[in-house]
């Protein structure tokens, strides 16, 4: 499967989802249907379709999924029979339209970005995938030789001439290209008025969205690795794409420090700074490339690059703050950083929180064209089962009332406010990480004490399970507790720790 972003690729762990706190593709229309699949291209897929009925919406979602599967056979370098694997075994190769388009785009971005975006890093990335930090000088020399190699592209015959030192790894652009093509497939279905495709936080939307014709996209806190991180900004996009690259669970330990999983193609070494970049562009492939460039470049170089590219914007976050480049989008709202609620109990103020990891049921990790994932909701209640905070929602929203009826009965009046589509750095498939910091759904703090973590799971094909974990958050003392993985509802690991 295709991993997201250009990475030294340690094992992928966790990525984006439908969440809580503030809307993202806030579903404000009755004709918006949302589909989710936890295992697509090594990450997660969300498709939102605005259509006259569920049948048309489902057909559009399946068309998008079929196109994703088709293109996976082109760009999946892990598959020795994929087209990119065949290219990397040949000196000259006649490529398909899709492969030639992305190789050409990668070479073009390498030129206009001054070498900070590259599709040539296969050998460099393999050195890091060996899980042993290579020699820095050797990596710099190898990167220099790769950058200087003369790869040929003949657009007339779609022939790629590949020097031996170059092995193409197109992940930094291919995921965006696949998003673009999947969206076009969804929009080709009769009766579809608009759609949004989100693969691992790379999002493109088009057509008639539910917010005055737009799709509202939320940006999760870029420096957080949690799936329910609070939103840092939101954007209304009409026919545009957004991608985020940066801090995440794939970051690596180098020389005793945690560094970005993104390599600088000029040095072959992970970028040293803690940074996250979000880019808005006409296509997902362009947004992918621009987000990667913003991550590697200096602020001055980033500003100069954005100024040369029409119709793009970027937002770069580091511990010192936020910098914005390019034109501000028509609806670009920055959220103030969350502050502890007034009167918050001292336990939460001291930085204690629950770290919750959900593992999807193993049999749901198969690849099927149909969307047969479980519908999962995780929430916190008091010991009398009064809801406190919804932490995670996964599933097609129009079916909550048929499946997860325990959560639904308590939350139906506010269900629309929970659904969102968000841009964040790519996580892996089947694993979701959320946190609870003692805040309820209304943004207020709750007393330290005993609470219940609920996991409710239902399926399209029938079946329902509701499991509960009673926990004591009354003392500043770390602990771990779990609901073991089972075939119906997955598993849950909870740790209480100080941040």
N, C-alpha and C positions, 0 to 999 in steps of 0.2 A: 504494500500500500504506500501511497505517496505521503511522506512526512511533510509538514508545513514548514515554511521558512527555510533559508539556508542555514544549516546547523551543523555543529560537530556531532550531532545526534547521538547523545546518550539515550537510553531507553525513554520513549515518550511517556509522559504521564498525563494526566488530566486535561479539558477545554470547553467553548462557550455554550450557553444554554438559555432556556427561557426562565426568567427570574422574578423577582420580588420588588421591592422598594420603589422603583420608578419605571414607567413604561419605556419600552424600547421600540419595537414595532407596536406601539400601543394599539390594541385591537379596539377600534372605536366603531367599527361597522359590522353589521350582522353577516355580511357576505365575505368575510375574511376567514380562511381555513388555514390552520397551522399543522405542519407535519414534522416529525422528528425521527432521526435515525442515529443511534449512538455509535455506529461503526462504519464510517465512510472515509476512505483515503486516510486511515489512521487517526481520524478525529471525528467530529460530529457534524451532522447535517440538519439544518432547519430550513424548511421551505414554507413560505406564507403565500397564499394565492387568494386574490380577490376575484370571485367568480359568481355566476348566477346560481350555482348549486354545488353540493358536495361531490357529485359525480364528475363534473368538469374540473373541480379543484383537485380531486384525487388523480384524475388522468394527467393533469399538468404536473403534479408532484412526481408521478411515476415516469413521465417523459423526461423530467430533469434528472431523475435517478438513473434512467437508462443511458443518458448521455454521459453522466459521470462515470458509469461503469465502462462505457466504450472508451473514453479517454484515459481511464486508468490503464488500459492495455497498451496505450501509447507511451505514457510518461512514468510508469512504475519501474524504476531502476532495480527494484528488488526481484522482479520477475525476469529471468533470463530470456524469456520468449517475447518480452515487450519490445516495442519498436525502438525505444531509446537504448535498450541493452544491445540490440542489433547494430545501431549506429555506433556505439562505443566499442564494437568489435571490428569495425571496418575502417579502412582508410578513406574510401569514398562511398557515399550512401545516398540513394535517392529516397528522400523523405516524403511522408504523407503531407497533405496540406496542413494538418494540425501541428505536426512536429516541426515542419519547416517554419511555420509562423512563429512558434515560441523560440526556436533557436535563433531566428533572425531578430526577434525582439530582444532576446538576451544580449546578443552582440551589439545591438543598437544602444541598449541601456549601458553596456560596459563602456561604450565610447562617450556618451553624453554625461555619464556620472563620473568620469575620470577614473574608472576602474573599481569603484566601490560596489557596483552591482555586477555580478558575473554569473554566467551559467556554465563556467568551465571548471568548477571546483571539485569535481568528483574525486580526484586523487587526494587533494587536501582534506576533504571531508572523511575519506576512508582512513586517513592517518589518525583523525580524532575518534572515529568510531571504534578504533582498536582499544579505546579506554585507557591508553597510556599516553601521557603528555609527551609529544615529540620534541625534538631539539628545535629551539626557536630559530637559530641560524639556518638550519637545513630547511625549515618551513618557509622562511623568507626567500631563500634562493629558489626553491621549487615554485613559489608563487610568482617570482619574477620571470622565470622561464615559461610558465604557463601563460602569463600575461603577454609575453612577447611573441608567442607562437602565432603562426599565420594560418588561421582557419579560413577556408574558402566557402562562399555561399553563392550558388548559381540559381537565381530566382526563376530563370526560364525553365530549367529542368528540375528544380527543387533538389539539387545535388549539394550535399554538405561534404567538404573535404576536411578531414579531421587529422591534425598532427598527433603523433603517438602520445605526446605528453598531455594532451587535452582529453579529459573524459567529461562529457557533458552531464551535469546534474542541474536540472531546470526547476527544482522545487520552488525557488523564490518567485518564479513567474507562472509556473504551470498550474498551481492551484487557482490563481486568479483567472487564468485562461479557462479553466474548467468551470469556474463559477459563471463566467460570461456565457459560455456555450450552454450550460445547463439552464440559465435564465431564458435564453433564446428558445430552447426547446419547450420550456413551460409556457411561454407566451404564444407558441405556435398552436396551442389547443383552442379550438373554438369555444367561445363563451368566457374566456379569461380576460379580465379587464386590467389586471396588474399582478405583479408577483415580486417576491424577494427570495433570493437564494443566499444562504449563509453556510459556508463550509469552514469550520474552525475559526470563525471570527472574520473571515474575508467575505464581505457582503456586497451584493449588487442588487439594486431594485429598479423597477421601471413600471410604466403604466400608471393607472389611477390608484393611488394609495389612499389609506383611510384617514389621513390628516390633511384635509383641503387639497387632495390630489397627491400628497407626498407620503413617504414612509419615514417614520420617526425612528432614528437609530440612536441608541445610547452607547456611550463610551464608558466601560467599566474602569475603575481606578487603575491606570496603566501600570502602576508599580506593585499591584497586588496580584497574587497567584490564585485567589479564591474565585470560584464560579459565581458567588453571590456578592462579590465586591461592590461597594456602593458606586453609583454612577458619578463620573467626574464631569461629563458634558453630554449634550445631546444635539443631534443634527436632524433637520428635515431634508431628505433627498428625494428627488423626483426621478430622474434617469441618470444615476450616478452610482459610484462604488466607494466603499471605505474599507481600509485594511489597517491592522495594527500589528506591529512587530516589536519585540523587546523582552522585558523581564518575564520570566516564567519558570515552570518546573524543569525545563530543559537546560537551564543555566548550568555551567560546569565549574568545577574546582580546578584552578590553575595557580601554581606557585603560592598555595596557601590561601588564595582568595577566590570568592565566587565571581565568575565573569560571565558575560553574555554568551549564549549559545551561538550567536552570529559571528562568523569569521569575517575579518577584513581581507578581501581577495588580494590586496596588495602585499600583505605580510603573511598570510596563512595563519594568523593568530586571532584568538577571540578578542573582540573589542573590550577594552578594560572598564569602561564606564557603565554605571547602572543607568539605563535610559530606556524609554519606550517612545515609539513614534507612530503616529496615526496619520494616514494620508487619505484624502478625498480626491478622486479623479474620475474621468468619464467612463473608464472600464476598470474591472477588478484587477486585470493583469497590470495595468498602469499603477493602480493604487498599491498593489503588492510590491512592485519594483521601487516606487517612490518611498514607501515606508521603510524598506530595507536601506535605501540610500540615506534617508534622514537619520537612521540609527547609527550609521558609520561616520557620516560627514561631520566636520566642524560646523558650528552655527553659521559662520559667514559663508561657507561653501554651500550649506543647505539653503540659505536665503537666496543665493545667486542662482542655484539650480531651479528652485521653484519659480523665480522671476522669469526664467526662460521657457517655462512650460505653461501653455494656456489652459485655463480651466481647472487648475489644481490648487489644493490647500493642504497644509500640514500642521500638525500639532506635536511638539516634542516635549516630553516630561522627564525631569530628573529630580533628585532629592532637593535641588535648589529652587524648583518651580517649573513654570510652563512657558514655552516660547511658541508663538504662532507665526506661520509663514504663508504668504499668498493671500488671496482674497478670502474674506470672511464669508461663509455661506449665509444664505438668506435667513435661516433659523439656526443660530449657533449659540447655545446657552451653556455657559460655564457654571458648574455647581461649586459652591463654597465647600471646602473640606469639612467633613463631619466632625462635630465637636461633641464631647460627652454631654448628655442631657443634664439640665440643671437638677441638682439634688440626686444625681446618680449614686447608687450605693458604692461604698468605697472599694468593694471587691472588683467591680467592673472598671472603676476609675484607675485602679492599680494595674490594669492591662491584662487581667485574666480573661480568657475566652475559651469557648469550646471549638475544637478543630474536628470537623466531621467529614469522613471520607465514605462515599457510597460507591460500591462496586455493582455494576449491572449484572443480572443473572447470566451465567456463562453461556447458556444456549441462545441468548439474544445477540451474541457476537457474530453469528453467521451472516453472510452477505446474501440478501434476497432483494429482489426488485420491489416487493411489497413492503409497506411500512407496518411491520408487526412488532414494533418495540413495545415494552410494557409502558403504561402510563404511571409515573411515579410522582409522589408528593412526599416531601419530608417537612415536618413542622414541629414546633415546640409548643407544649401546653403546660398549664399548671397541673398539680396533682389531682384536681377535680376535672381534668380534661377540657378546661376552658382554653381556647386557642390564644397563643401569645405571639408567635412569629412563624410565618411560612418561609422556609429556607430554600426550597428547590421545587420546581415544577418541570416535569418532562412529559410531553404528550400533546395530543390534538385537543384543543380546548373545548370543542363542541361535544366531546364525549366524556368530560369530567363527571357529569351528573349520572351517567350510566355506570361508571366504573368506581372511582374513588369516592364513594358516597359518604363516608364518614367525614372526610375533609370538606366535601362539597356542602353538606348540610350546614356546616358552621361558617362557610365562607362565600356562599353563592352570591350574596349581595355585593361583594367587592371583587369578584373573580376577574373582571376585565382589567383591573388595575395591576394585576400580577403579571400579565403577559408582556414579554418584551423580547426583542432581538438585539444582540449587542456585539460590538466589535471589541475583541480583546486578543491577546497573543494566543497562538494555537495551543490547545491541550490535546491529550490523547483520547482514544476511544474507550468508552465503557467505564471510566472512572470520573467521579465528580467530587470536587472538594469545596465545601462551604464552611462558614464559621458562624458562631453566634456569640455576640458580645454583650448580652443582657439587654438588648433593645427590642421593643415590641414592634408590631406592624405599624403602629402610629408614630414611631420615632421616639417614644418615651422609654425610660429605663425601668426595669423591674427589680424587685428586691433579690438579693442573693438568697438561695434556698434550693429546695428540691423541685425538679421539673421533669417532664417526660419528653423524650424524642420519639416521634411517630414516623413510621415508614409504611405507606400504603401503596399497593401495587395492583393494577388491573390490566387485563389484556383484551385486545380486539377479539380474540378467539374464545374469550370466556376465562373465568378464573379471577379470584380476588384474594388478597392477603393483606392483613393489617398487623404490624408488629410494633411493640413498644419497648423502650428502654428507659427505666427509671433511674435518674441520676441526681446526685447531691452536689449542687454548686454553692454550698453555703460557706465553705472554708477555702482559704488560699493554699490549696494543696493539690499537686498534680495527680492525675490518675488516668487510666485507660479502661474502656469498656467496649464491648462489641456485641452485635447481632451477627452470628456466623453466616457466611454465604450459603444460600440455598437456591434451588433451581427455579423457584417461583418469584422470589422478591429480592434476590441479590444479598448483599451484606453491608453492614455499617460498622465503622470503627470510629469511636469518639475518644478524643484525648482532651483533658482540661489542662491548660498550660498558660504560662505568663508570656506575653509577647515582648 
